[in-house]
Amino acid sequence: MFWVIARACRQSITIDEADSYLFWVSRFSPSHWEAASNNHVLNSMLERLVTDIFGVSHFTLRAPALLGAAIYILAAFYLCKAITSGKLLQWTLFVGFVYNPFVMDHLVAARGYSLALAFLLAAIAIAFSDVPPLRAAALSSVCIALSFAANFSFAFANAAVFLMIMLWLSRNVERRTYPGLAIAGIVPGLAVTIFLTMWTLLNWPRGQLFYGAHSLAETFHSILESSLYTLNPYLVNPSLYPVLEKASDWLPVLLGVALAAQAGGIVLKRVSVLKEHCVWLLAVGAGGFIIATAAHRLAYGIWRLPMPLARTGLFFVPLFILVAGALASAFPVTRTGRVLQSFVLVTLFATACYFILCLRLSHFKEWKWNADCNHLYEVMADYSQRYNVKNITTSWRFTACLSFYRELSGNKSIEEIEPFVDRYPSGKPLYVLFYPHDMGFADQERLKVVYQGELSGAVVAIRPDVACANE
């Protein structure tokens, strides 16, 4: 929690975070109800509440995501304790849930992914707690509805997990109470959905759902790539860095082989046995994973609805960890079983260590080119004031972020910033460019680079005659 708070306070605002705030939170109208793929309703509502009360800052804008992080961490901690009493496996699974670079990025970013993950995992934790079945069904239902309200891309995963939860809870009640269980599971979640998201869903415009993958291979490659991004050179000894970097190629393969072998041993009932509650945790994780995958593939086949890509497939990570944890917790009954369990533990432990070596405070993987936007604005504002430059041209990659910092600073002397894609107007006094892409334009205009971001590739460039004219 300390780490995600530190990142929330330190890291620059990104294009998606800035757009969410500027379009759905900062406007005077109740814009948080509007139907758009970039508007994560529950997150926008909470952002509006927190920023209206406490003012706008990195921390307050990301406060709803940090709330989601706290809930997610607690739910992960509880599930790790429920899966096994072994301290090593508990630690390994907890790191897998929380320190995965892909997950940790989205526990910080001011988007709906943190809350969606949190309530999804909380629903599973509640179902497997000591809460009576009817109450567990109602609470899980509310959590699933809140997860959906936080991010619509979790819809299929939410439905799949809730189905598996209800099957689990139905085993613990008498048949005559099935109708009551169904009512407890449906009515609270439906009420939350009606209150929070029904108007948004009924007014959903066409053409909003365009971001995504066009094959399952693309989906899972993007999730794997994001989960193994990237070793921190400040944590890894330079002599070990090339060796450990190659681990991203073989760690997933080894882990997959180990889990498949362990699953085979359990199915054959020759090497290991699972406790009943772990059987059901395995069923929830695997069932949710498989059903959500099938639903997305079917929706793509019928309606060409894009399949999850990177962040929209974030829910696959905790479901996979549930499966891995349940399999690893099996009690070995033969020497072969002990060997297989050790193999699983070693590969899970190695993966957890890799995740810890990927810890970073500097940037998000998906928005690395926004890593220096807070510094970009400071330099831009300084040169604007020094040379009386009011009209500033920026790459579309930085427009929303710089507009956010402009509003945050209260500096209205700079005109509203307009985005440009590829073609920039010639003759402007100051530009904010993405240098790897816009180097040719900078050379053509003979611009002088006065600031270059260390991580992002962003530059502030001015015309030499502007500086000379004002000296």
C-alpha positions in Angstrom: 0.0 0.0 0.0 2.9 2.3 0.8 4.3 1.6 -2.7 1.1 2.3 -4.6 0.6 5.5 -2.6 4.2 6.6 -3.4 3.6 6.0 -7.1 0.3 7.8 -7.0 1.9 10.9 -5.5 5.0 10.8 -7.6 4.1 9.8 -11.2 3.0 12.2 -13.8 -0.7 12.2 -14.9 -1.2 10.2 -18.1 -3.3 10.9 -21.2 -6.2 8.6 -20.2 -6.2 9.8 -16.6 -6.3 13.5 -17.8 -9.0 12.8 -20.4 -11.1 11.1 -17.7 -10.8 14.1 -15.4 -11.3 16.8 -18.0 -14.3 15.2 -19.8 -16.1 13.3 -17.0 -15.1 14.9 -13.7 -14.1 18.5 -13.9 -17.1 19.8 -15.9 -19.9 21.6 -14.0 -22.6 19.3 -15.5 -23.1 15.8 -14.1 -20.9 14.4 -16.9 -20.0 11.2 -14.9 -23.2 9.6 -16.2 -22.3 10.1 -19.8 -21.9 7.0 -22.0 -18.4 6.6 -23.4 -15.7 3.9 -23.3 -13.3 6.2 -21.5 -15.8 7.0 -18.8 -15.6 4.5 -16.0 -18.7 5.5 -14.1 -18.0 4.5 -10.5 -14.4 5.8 -10.7 -15.6 9.1 -12.2 -18.2 9.6 -9.5 -15.6 9.0 -6.7 -13.1 11.2 -8.4 -15.6 14.0 -8.6 -16.5 13.6 -4.9 -12.9 13.5 -3.7 -11.6 16.4 -5.9 -14.6 18.6 -5.1 -13.9 18.2 -1.3 -10.1 18.1 -1.2 -9.1 19.8 -4.4 -7.2 18.4 -7.3 -3.8 16.8 -7.0 -2.1 13.6 -8.1 -3.2 12.0 -4.8 -6.8 13.0 -4.8 -7.3 12.2 -8.5 -6.0 8.7 -7.8 -7.7 8.3 -4.5 -10.5 6.0 -5.9 -7.8 3.8 -7.4 -6.0 3.7 -4.1 -9.3 2.7 -2.4 -9.5 -0.1 -4.9 -5.9 -1.1 -4.2 -6.6 -1.3 -0.4 -9.7 -3.6 -1.0 -7.8 -5.7 -3.5 -4.8 -6.1 -1.2 -7.0 -7.2 1.7 -9.0 -9.6 -0.5 -5.8 -11.1 -1.9 -4.3 -11.4 1.6 -7.4 -13.2 2.9 -7.5 -15.6 -0.1 -3.8 -16.5 0.3 -4.5 -17.4 3.9 -7.6 -19.4 2.9 -5.7 -21.4 0.2 -2.8 -22.6 2.3 -1.2 -22.4 5.7 2.2 -22.7 4.2 4.0 -19.4 4.7 6.2 -19.7 1.5 3.2 -20.4 -0.7 1.2 -17.7 1.0 3.9 -15.1 0.3 4.4 -16.3 -3.2 0.7 -16.1 -4.1 0.4 -12.7 -2.5 3.2 -11.3 -4.6 1.6 -12.9 -7.6 -1.7 -11.1 -6.8 -0.3 -7.7 -6.0 3.2 -7.2 -7.3 2.6 -8.3 -10.8 3.7 -5.2 -12.7 0.6 -5.2 -14.9 -1.7 -5.3 -11.8 0.3 -2.8 -9.8 0.2 -0.2 -12.6 -3.6 -0.3 -12.6 -3.8 -0.2 -8.8 -2.3 3.3 -9.1 -3.7 4.8 -12.4 -6.8 7.0 -12.0 -9.0 4.7 -14.0 -11.7 2.2 -13.1 -9.5 -0.9 -13.3 -8.4 -0.8 -9.7 -11.9 -0.7 -8.4 -13.1 -3.3 -10.9 -10.3 -5.7 -9.8 -10.9 -5.0 -6.1 -14.6 -5.8 -6.1 -14.2 -8.8 -8.3 -11.7 -10.4 -5.9 -13.7 -9.2 -2.9 -16.7 -11.1 -4.2 -14.7 -14.3 -4.3 -13.2 -13.7 -0.9 -16.7 -13.0 0.6 -18.1 -16.2 -0.9 -15.4 -18.3 0.6 -15.5 -16.6 4.1 -17.5 -17.7 7.1 -20.4 -15.3 6.1 -23.8 -17.2 5.9 -24.7 -18.2 2.3 -27.6 -15.9 1.8 -25.6 -12.9 3.1 -22.6 -14.0 1.1 -24.7 -14.1 -2.0 -26.1 -10.6 -1.4 -22.6 -9.1 -0.6 -21.0 -10.9 -3.6 -23.8 -9.7 -5.8 -23.2 -6.1 -4.7 -19.4 -6.4 -5.3 -19.9 -7.9 -8.8 -22.2 -5.0 -9.7 -19.7 -2.4 -8.3 -16.9 -4.1 -10.3 -19.1 -3.8 -13.5 -19.9 -0.1 -12.7 -16.2 0.5 -12.3 -15.3 -0.9 -15.7 -17.6 -2.3 -18.3 -14.8 -4.4 -19.9 -15.1 -6.7 -16.9 -18.7 -7.7 -17.8 -18.1 -11.2 -19.0 -15.6 -12.0 -16.2 -18.0 -10.6 -13.6 -20.9 -12.8 -14.9 -18.7 -15.9 -15.1 -17.3 -15.5 -11.6 -20.7 -14.8 -10.2 -22.1 -17.9 -11.7 -19.4 -20.0 -10.2 -19.8 -18.3 -6.8 -23.6 -19.0 -6.8 -22.8 -22.7 -7.6 -20.4 -22.8 -4.7 -22.9 -21.2 -2.3 -25.8 -23.5 -3.4 -23.8 -26.5 -2.1 -24.1 -25.1 1.4 -27.9 -24.6 1.6 -30.9 -26.9 1.4 -32.8 -27.2 -1.8 -35.9 -25.5 -0.4 -33.8 -22.3 0.2 -32.6 -22.1 -3.5 -35.2 -19.4 -4.4 -34.1 -17.3 -1.4 -30.4 -17.8 -2.5 -31.3 -16.7 -6.0 -33.1 -13.6 -4.8 -30.3 -12.7 -2.4 -27.8 -13.1 -5.3 -29.8 -11.2 -8.0 -31.7 -8.4 -6.3 -28.9 -6.4 -4.5 -26.6 -6.5 -7.5 -29.5 -5.6 -9.9 -30.4 -2.6 -7.6 -26.8 -1.3 -7.7 -26.7 -1.7 -11.5 -29.9 0.1 -12.0 -28.8 3.0 -9.7 -25.3 3.4 -11.1 -25.2 2.3 -14.7 -28.6 1.6 -16.2 -29.0 5.1 -17.8 -25.4 5.0 -19.1 -26.0 1.5 -20.7 -29.4 2.5 -22.2 -27.8 5.5 -23.8 -24.7 3.8 -25.1 -23.6 5.1 -28.5 -22.3 2.9 -31.3 -18.7 2.9 -32.2 -17.3 3.2 -28.7 -16.0 -0.3 -28.3 -13.1 -0.3 -30.7 -10.1 -1.0 -28.6 -9.2 -4.7 -28.3 -7.6 -7.8 -29.8 -8.7 -9.7 -32.8 -7.4 -13.1 -31.6 -7.0 -14.9 -28.4 -3.3 -15.2 -29.1 -3.1 -11.4 -29.2 -5.1 -11.2 -26.0 -2.9 -13.5 -24.0 0.4 -12.2 -25.5 -0.5 -8.7 -24.4 -1.3 -9.9 -20.8 1.9 -11.9 -20.6 4.0 -9.0 -22.0 2.5 -6.6 -19.5 3.0 -9.0 -16.6 6.7 -9.3 -17.3 7.4 -5.6 -17.9 10.2 -4.9 -17.1 13.3 -5.4 -14.8 14.3 -2.3 -12.9 18.0 -1.6 -13.7 18.3 0.2 -10.3 17.4 -3.1 -8.5 19.2 -5.6 -10.7 23.0 -5.9 -10.7 24.2 -5.0 -14.3 26.1 -8.3 -14.5 22.9 -10.3 -13.8 20.6 -8.1 -15.8 21.0 -9.9 -19.2 20.6 -13.3 -17.6 17.5 -12.3 -15.7 16.0 -10.5 -18.7 16.0 -13.8 -20.6 13.9 -15.3 -17.7 10.9 -13.6 -19.2 11.1 -16.1 -22.1 11.3 -19.3 -20.1 9.5 -18.5 -16.8 6.0 -18.6 -18.3 6.8 -21.9 -20.1 8.2 -23.6 -16.9 5.2 -22.3 -14.9 2.8 -23.7 -17.4 4.5 -27.1 -17.5 4.6 -27.3 -13.7 0.9 -26.4 -13.3 -0.1 -28.8 -16.1 1.8 -31.6 -14.5 0.4 -30.9 -11.1 -3.1 -30.8 -12.5 -2.6 -34.1 -14.2 -1.4 -35.7 -11.0 -4.5 -34.4 -9.1 -6.9 -35.6 -11.8 -5.3 -39.1 -11.8 -5.5 -39.0 -7.9 -2.1 -40.6 -7.8 0.2 -37.9 -6.6 -1.8 -35.2 -4.8 -5.2 -34.4 -3.3 -7.0 -31.1 -2.9 -9.0 -29.8 0.0 -12.7 -29.2 -0.8 -12.6 -25.4 -0.5 -9.5 -25.4 -2.8 -11.4 -27.5 -5.3 -14.0 -24.8 -5.4 -11.5 -22.0 -5.6 -9.9 -23.8 -8.5 -13.4 -24.1 -10.0 -14.1 -20.4 -9.6 -10.7 -19.4 -11.0 -10.7 -21.8 -13.9 -14.4 -21.6 -14.6 -14.3 -17.8 -14.6 -11.2 -17.8 -16.8 -12.7 -20.3 -19.3 -16.2 -18.9 -19.4 -15.0 -15.3 -19.8 -12.6 -16.4 -22.6 -15.3 -18.3 -24.4 -17.8 -15.4 -24.1 -15.4 -12.9 -25.5 -14.5 -15.2 -28.4 -18.2 -15.8 -29.1 -19.0 -12.1 -29.0 -16.2 -11.4 -31.4 -17.4 -14.1 -33.7 -21.0 -12.8 -33.7 -20.7 -9.0 -33.3 -17.1 -8.4 -34.0 -16.8 -7.1 -30.4 -13.0 -6.7 -29.8 -11.5 -9.2 -27.4 -9.6 -8.1 -24.3 -6.2 -6.4 -25.0 -3.7 -5.6 -22.2 -5.6 -3.6 -19.6 -9.1 -4.7 -20.7 -8.0 -8.3 -19.9 -6.6 -7.4 -16.5 -9.1 -9.8 -14.7 -7.3 -12.8 -16.1 -4.4 -12.3 -13.8 -6.1 -12.9 -10.4 -8.2 -15.7 -11.8 -4.9 -17.4 -13.0 -3.3 -16.9 -9.6 -6.4 -18.5 -7.9 -5.9 -21.5 -10.2 -2.2 -21.7 -9.6 -2.6 -21.3 -5.8 -5.2 -24.0 -5.6 -3.1 -26.4 -7.6 0.0 -25.6 -5.6 -1.8 -26.2 -2.3 -2.5 -29.9 -3.1 -1.4 -32.3 -0.5 1.2 -34.7 -2.0 0.6 -38.4 -1.2 3.5 -39.9 -3.1 7.2 -39.1 -3.7 6.2 -38.0 -7.3 3.6 -35.7 -5.8 6.2 -34.1 -3.6 8.4 -33.6 -6.6 5.6 -32.0 -8.6 4.6 -29.7 -5.8 8.2 -28.6 -5.3 8.4 -27.9 -9.1 5.3 -25.7 -8.8 6.5 -23.9 -5.7 9.9 -23.2 -7.2 8.5 -21.8 -10.5 5.9 -19.7 -8.6 8.6 -18.4 -6.3 10.9 -17.5 -9.2 8.1 -15.7 -10.9 7.3 -13.8 -7.7 10.9 -12.7 -7.3 10.9 -11.6 -10.9 7.9 -9.4 -10.2 9.6 -7.8 -7.2 12.6 -6.9 -9.4 10.2 -5.1 -11.8 9.1 -2.6 -9.1 9.3 1.0 -10.3 8.2 4.4 -9.2 8.7 6.2 -12.5 6.1 5.3 -15.1 3.2 3.1 -16.3 4.0 0.6 -19.0 1.1 1.6 -21.2 1.8 5.3 -21.0 5.6 5.5 -20.7 5.6 8.5 -23.1 3.7 10.5 -20.5 6.3 9.8 -17.8 7.7 13.4 -17.8 4.5 15.4 -18.5 4.6 17.2 -15.1 8.2 18.4 -15.9 7.1 19.2 -19.5 4.5 21.6 -18.2 6.9 23.3 -15.8 9.3 23.9 -18.6 6.6 24.9 -21.1 5.1 27.4 -18.5 8.5 28.9 -17.7 9.3 29.5 -21.4 5.8 30.8 -22.0 6.2 33.4 -19.2 9.8 34.2 -20.1 9.1 34.9 -23.8 5.4 35.8 -23.5 4.4 32.8 -25.6 0.6 32.2 -25.4 0.0 29.8 -28.3 1.6 26.4 -27.8 1.5 23.4 -30.2 1.7 19.9 -28.9 1.6 16.3 -30.0 -1.7 14.6 -29.2 0.2 12.4 -26.8 0.7 15.3 -24.4 -2.3 17.5 -25.0 -4.6 16.1 -22.3 -1.8 15.9 -19.7 -0.6 19.5 -20.3 -4.2 20.7 -20.3 -4.7 19.0 -16.9 -1.6 20.7 -15.5 -2.7 24.0 -17.0 -5.9 23.7 -15.1 -4.2 22.5 -11.9 -1.8 25.5 -12.0 -4.6 28.0 -12.7 -2.3 29.6 -15.3 -4.9 30.9 -17.8 -2.3 33.1 -19.7 -1.5 30.0 -21.8 -4.3 29.5 -24.4 -6.1 26.2 -24.5 -3.9 23.6 -26.0 -5.0 21.9 -29.3 -3.7 18.5 -30.3 -2.0 17.7 -33.6 -1.4 14.4 -35.2 1.6 14.0 -37.5 1.1 17.4 -39.3 2.0 20.4 -37.2 1.4 24.0 -38.2 4.6 25.7 -39.2 6.0 28.9 -37.6 4.7 28.5 -34.1 7.0 29.8 -31.3 6.9 26.7 -29.0 6.3 23.0 -29.6 5.9 20.0 -27.3 6.9 17.0 -29.5 7.4 13.3 -29.3 11.0 13.4 -30.4 11.4 9.8 -31.8 8.4 10.4 -34.1 8.7 14.2 -34.7 12.5 14.6 -35.1 12.1 15.3 -38.8 9.7 18.2 -38.2 12.0 19.7 -35.5 14.9 19.6 -38.0 12.8 21.1 -40.8 11.7 24.0 -38.6 15.2 24.4 -37.1 13.8 24.2 -33.6 16.0 24.4 -30.6 15.4 21.6 -28.0 15.4 23.2 -24.5 14.1 20.2 -22.6 14.1 16.5 -23.2 12.4 14.0 -21.0 14.6 11.2 -19.7 12.0 8.5 -20.0 9.3 9.6 -22.4 11.1 10.9 -25.4 9.1 14.2 -25.1 10.8 17.5 -25.9 10.1 21.2 -25.5 11.4 23.0 -28.6 11.4 26.7 -29.4 12.2 28.7 -32.5 15.7 30.3 -32.0 14.4 33.7 -33.2 11.8 33.7 -30.4 14.5 33.5 -27.7 16.6 36.1 -29.5 13.8 38.5 -29.9 13.0 38.6 -26.2 16.6 38.8 -24.9 
